[in-house]
């Protein structure tokens, strides 16, 4: 399995428990597809550099995961169709 860093921004206009549920749902996608969440960080609410879908602020999450290609594809697919997620980015970390 390869290591990936996943960053996603959730709409900050939602209730705080809905924001947390979205973060947990993303973690669950990894664990259900035989991946492993190594690190999970909530960076909190930040002002966006430019409006995304008419939102000015977003709630940031960053997680480091170990997963195979199929798991990352599924995460990417689900993040793309989730209405709560404004943006997401998946980066493969190089082996050191």
HELIX and SHEET records of a PDB file:
HELIX    1   1 UNK A   16  UNK A   32  1                                  17    
HELIX    2   2 UNK A   69  UNK A   81  1                                  13    
SHEET    1   A 4 UNK A  36  UNK A  52  0                                        
SHEET    2   A 4 UNK A  55  UNK A  67 -1                                        
SHEET    3   A 4 UNK A   2  UNK A  11 -1                                        
SHEET    4   A 4 UNK A  85  UNK A  92 -1                                        
END                                                                             
